[in-house]
Amino acid sequence: MSEIDSNPFADPAFSQPFQDPAVTQARQAAPPGLEEYNPFTDAQTAPRAAAPAVSTQPAIMKPTEEPPAYSQTKEQPRGAAELLRRQEELERKAAELDRREREMQTLSASGGRKNNWPPLPENFPVGPCFYHDITVDIPVEFQKTVQIMYYLWMCHTGTLLANLVGCMAWFFVDVSRGVDFGLSILWFMLFTPCSYVCWYRPLYGAFRSDSSFRFFLFFFVYICQFGIYVIQCIGITSWGTSGWISALTCLNKNVPVGVIMIIVAVLFTSLATMSLIMFKKIHALYRTTGASFERAQQEFASGVMSNKTVQAAAANAASRAAQGAFKEQP
């Protein structure tokens, strides 16, 4: 118990803690001047460093990136370009109207428009039958469509001529194909003028005068024309067409003639495809012109009643009816 109750601090090693070897070694290793350092006296006596100059200007934050341009600056060039485009279009239309007006004045001064289609030589016994000038008669927004249809009619004529050549070559190879050769001549001589008169001229007049009746006439005839194209590209034998059936039949007998007839069949197929595409396009344009079936009926009625022959026939019928009613009276 005496050992437990003894005072541990009575040991001389604990009475002088700074005499410990570890402490004395640390004191010797300390840098010189550390013992004399008094932080309180140095803080009072040491001169203060001059404070940095404070700027009185307001703080301005500099962005790290350039701000994006406003959308208005992007839209302004587009709007200006759109206005310039519309102005150019209006100027072009105005120039076109002035040109057409001058041409109409010139034609009226010279005694009216002279027929210029088909373009035949002056010494030819038969003169032109129609006046054809797309740039004068057709409005600017429809000129491209009418030109495409005119080129399509020319391709139609060229295909009929190629069909005649193919059937003639087939007749030279196979003498029993004389019916096809004869019908190909008939189709060329019949369909070439009829296609121009029956569906191209109504279309030309419909766009020229915005006639609903001419549009309906064109649609009716052109549907029939499309059906004829389908029959021609099929090429039923003895029908006078170099379609696919006739071409494959001839290919078994003579390869060069069969190739010619295959080319003609491709032309007929292309005509049928282009006809369907243009039919849809013209029908869409027709719907934007404000034409209607009622308007077509009114145009037909006014056109019939304004015809001098119809007026004379109606007058004769009315006079005969009046005379008959007068004679029947007692």
C-alpha positions in Angstrom: 0.0 0.0 0.0 2.9 2.3 0.6 3.9 1.9 -3.0 0.4 2.8 -4.2 0.0 5.8 -1.9 3.5 7.2 -2.7 3.6 10.5 -4.7 4.8 9.9 -8.3 5.7 13.5 -8.7 8.2 13.2 -5.9 10.6 11.6 -8.5 13.2 14.2 -9.4 12.6 13.3 -13.1 9.1 14.7 -12.9 10.0 17.7 -10.8 12.1 19.2 -13.7 10.2 18.3 -16.9 12.2 20.6 -19.1 15.3 18.7 -18.2 14.2 15.8 -20.1 16.7 14.8 -22.8 14.0 14.9 -25.6 13.0 18.5 -24.6 16.5 19.7 -24.4 17.3 18.2 -27.8 14.3 19.9 -29.4 15.4 23.3 -27.9 18.8 22.9 -29.3 17.5 22.1 -32.7 15.2 25.2 -32.8 16.3 28.0 -35.1 18.2 30.9 -33.4 16.2 33.9 -32.2 13.1 31.9 -31.5 13.5 32.2 -27.7 13.6 36.0 -27.9 10.5 36.2 -30.1 7.6 37.8 -28.4 4.5 37.9 -30.6 2.8 40.5 -28.5 5.6 43.0 -28.5 6.3 42.4 -32.3 2.7 43.0 -33.1 2.8 46.4 -31.4 6.1 47.6 -32.5 6.4 46.2 -36.0 5.4 48.7 -38.7 2.2 47.9 -40.6 2.4 47.3 -44.3 0.8 49.8 -46.5 -2.7 48.8 -47.5 -3.3 48.3 -51.2 -4.9 51.2 -53.0 -8.6 50.7 -53.4 -10.1 51.6 -56.8 -13.1 53.9 -56.7 -14.3 52.8 -60.1 -17.3 50.4 -60.1 -16.6 46.7 -60.7 -17.2 45.6 -64.2 -17.4 41.9 -65.0 -15.8 40.8 -68.2 -17.4 37.9 -69.8 -15.3 34.9 -70.7 -17.2 34.4 -74.0 -18.7 36.7 -76.5 -22.5 36.9 -76.1 -24.5 35.2 -78.9 -25.9 37.4 -81.6 -29.5 38.3 -81.3 -31.9 36.3 -83.5 -33.1 39.6 -85.0 -29.7 40.1 -86.6 -30.1 36.7 -88.3 -33.7 37.2 -89.3 -33.1 40.7 -90.8 -31.0 39.4 -93.8 -33.6 36.7 -94.4 -36.4 39.2 -94.4 -34.5 41.5 -96.6 -33.7 38.7 -99.1 -37.4 37.7 -99.1 -38.5 41.3 -99.8 -35.9 41.5 -102.6 -37.1 38.3 -104.1 -40.7 39.4 -104.0 -39.8 42.7 -105.5 -37.9 41.0 -108.3 -40.9 38.7 -109.0 -43.3 41.7 -109.1 -41.0 43.5 -111.4 -40.7 40.5 -113.7 -44.5 40.1 -113.8 -44.9 43.8 -114.5 -42.4 43.6 -117.4 -44.2 40.5 -118.7 -47.6 42.3 -118.6 -46.1 45.3 -120.4 -44.6 43.1 -123.0 -47.8 41.2 -123.6 -49.8 44.5 -123.7 -47.4 45.9 -126.4 -47.7 42.6 -128.4 -51.5 42.8 -128.2 -51.4 46.4 -129.3 -49.1 45.5 -132.2 -51.4 42.6 -133.2 -54.5 44.7 -133.0 -52.8 47.4 -135.2 -51.8 44.8 -137.7 -55.3 43.3 -138.0 -55.3 40.6 -135.4 -53.2 37.6 -134.5 -52.1 35.3 -137.3 -52.0 31.6 -136.9 -48.5 30.3 -136.5 -48.9 26.6 -135.7 -48.0 24.2 -137.2 -45.0 26.1 -138.4 -45.3 25.4 -142.2 -43.4 27.1 -145.0 -45.1 30.0 -146.7 -45.3 28.3 -150.1 -47.0 25.2 -148.5 -50.5 24.7 -149.9 -52.0 24.5 -146.3 -51.4 27.2 -143.8 -51.2 27.2 -140.0 -54.4 26.3 -138.2 -53.8 27.7 -134.6 -52.1 30.5 -132.8 -49.6 29.1 -130.3 -47.4 31.3 -128.1 -47.0 30.2 -124.5 -45.2 33.3 -123.4 -48.0 35.6 -124.7 -51.2 33.7 -123.9 -50.3 31.8 -120.7 -49.8 33.5 -117.3 -46.3 33.4 -115.9 -47.1 31.0 -113.1 -48.5 28.4 -115.5 -46.1 28.7 -118.4 -43.8 25.9 -117.2 -46.7 23.4 -116.8 -48.0 24.2 -120.3 -44.5 23.9 -121.8 -44.1 20.5 -120.2 -47.4 19.3 -121.6 -46.3 20.6 -125.0 -43.1 18.6 -124.8 -45.1 15.6 -123.6 -47.3 15.9 -126.7 -44.1 16.0 -128.9 -42.8 12.9 -127.2 -46.2 11.3 -127.8 -45.9 12.0 -131.5 -42.3 10.7 -131.6 -43.3 7.5 -129.8 -46.1 6.9 -132.4 -43.5 7.4 -135.1 -41.1 5.0 -133.4 -44.0 2.5 -133.0 -44.6 2.7 -136.8 -40.9 1.9 -137.4 -40.9 -1.0 -134.9 -44.1 -2.5 -136.5 -42.6 -2.1 -140.0 -39.4 -3.9 -138.9 -41.5 -6.6 -137.4 -43.5 -6.9 -140.7 -40.2 -7.3 -142.6 -39.2 -10.2 -140.2 -42.6 -11.8 -140.1 -44.9 -11.3 -143.1 -48.0 -12.3 -141.1 -47.7 -9.0 -139.1 -49.1 -6.8 -141.8 -52.1 -6.0 -139.6 -49.9 -4.5 -137.0 -48.0 -2.4 -139.5 -51.2 -1.1 -141.1 -52.7 -0.2 -137.7 -49.5 1.5 -136.6 -49.8 3.8 -139.6 -53.4 4.5 -138.7 -52.6 5.3 -135.1 -49.9 7.7 -136.1 -52.1 9.6 -138.6 -55.1 9.6 -136.2 -53.7 10.1 -132.7 -51.2 12.8 -133.6 -53.7 15.5 -134.6 -56.4 14.3 -132.3 -54.2 14.4 -129.3 -53.3 18.0 -130.1 -56.8 19.1 -130.7 -58.6 17.0 -128.0 -56.4 17.4 -124.9 -53.5 19.9 -125.5 -55.6 22.7 -127.0 -58.2 22.5 -124.3 -55.5 22.6 -121.7 -53.9 25.6 -123.5 -57.2 27.4 -123.6 -58.0 26.5 -120.0 -54.9 28.2 -118.6 -55.2 31.1 -121.1 -58.7 32.1 -120.2 -59.2 30.3 -116.8 -62.0 28.3 -118.3 -63.6 25.6 -116.1 -65.3 24.0 -119.1 -62.0 23.5 -120.9 -60.5 22.0 -117.7 -63.2 19.4 -117.5 -62.9 18.7 -121.2 -59.1 18.2 -120.8 -59.6 15.9 -117.8 -62.1 13.7 -119.6 -60.1 13.3 -122.7 -56.7 12.9 -120.9 -58.1 10.0 -118.8 -58.9 8.3 -122.1 -55.4 9.1 -123.4 -53.9 7.5 -120.3 -55.9 4.3 -120.9 -54.7 4.2 -124.5 -51.1 4.6 -123.2 -51.6 1.6 -120.9 -52.9 -0.5 -123.8 -50.1 0.5 -126.0 -47.4 -0.3 -123.5 -49.0 -3.7 -122.9 -48.7 -4.4 -126.7 -51.4 -6.9 -127.5 -50.6 -8.6 -130.8 -52.5 -7.6 -133.9 -53.4 -4.2 -132.3 -50.7 -2.3 -134.0 -48.5 -1.4 -131.0 -44.9 -2.4 -130.1 -45.6 -3.1 -126.5 -44.1 -5.6 -124.1 -46.0 -8.6 -125.3 -45.3 -7.9 -129.0 -41.6 -7.1 -128.2 -41.0 -10.3 -126.3 -42.8 -12.3 -129.0 -40.6 -10.8 -131.7 -37.5 -11.2 -129.6 -37.7 -14.9 -130.0 -37.5 -14.6 -133.8 -35.2 -11.7 -134.3 -33.1 -10.1 -131.6 -32.4 -6.6 -133.2 -36.0 -6.1 -134.1 -37.0 -7.3 -130.7 -34.7 -4.7 -129.1 -36.2 -1.9 -131.2 -39.7 -3.0 -130.1 -38.5 -3.1 -126.4 -37.3 0.5 -126.7 -40.8 1.5 -128.1 -42.4 -0.4 -125.2 -40.2 1.6 -122.7 -41.3 4.8 -124.4 -45.0 3.9 -124.1 -44.5 3.1 -120.4 -42.7 6.4 -119.8 -45.5 8.3 -121.5 -48.1 6.5 -119.2 -46.1 7.4 -116.1 -45.5 11.0 -117.1 -49.2 11.4 -118.0 -50.3 10.2 -114.6 -47.9 12.6 -112.9 -48.9 15.6 -114.9 -52.6 14.8 -114.5 -52.2 15.0 -110.7 -50.2 18.2 -111.0 -52.7 19.9 -113.3 -55.6 18.8 -111.1 -53.9 20.4 -108.1 -53.4 23.6 -110.1 -57.0 23.4 -111.2 -58.2 23.4 -107.6 -56.3 26.6 -106.9 -57.8 28.5 -109.7 -61.3 28.5 -108.2 -62.9 26.5 -111.0 -66.0 24.4 -110.4 -68.5 22.2 -112.1 -71.2 24.9 -111.7 -69.0 27.4 -113.4 -68.3 25.0 -116.2 -72.0 24.5 -116.7 -72.5 28.3 -116.9 -69.6 28.7 -119.4 -71.1 25.9 -121.5 -74.6 27.4 -121.5 -73.3 30.9 -122.3 -71.0 29.6 -125.0 -73.8 27.6 -126.6 -76.3 30.5 -126.5 -73.7 33.0 -127.9 -73.1 30.7 -130.9 -74.6 32.2 -134.0 -75.5 28.9 -135.5 -77.3 27.9 -132.3 -79.1 31.3 -132.1 -80.3 30.9 -135.7 -81.5 27.3 -135.1 -83.4 28.4 -132.0 -84.9 31.4 -133.8 -86.1 29.1 -136.6 -87.5 26.6 -134.2 -89.3 29.3 -132.3 -90.8 30.8 -135.5 -92.0 27.5 -136.7 -93.6 26.7 -133.4 -95.3 30.1 -133.5 -96.5 29.5 -137.0 -97.8 26.1 -136.2 -99.7 27.4 -133.1 -101.2 30.2 -135.2 -102.4 27.8 -137.9 -104.0 25.6 -135.3 -106.2 28.4 -134.0 -109.7 28.5 -135.6 
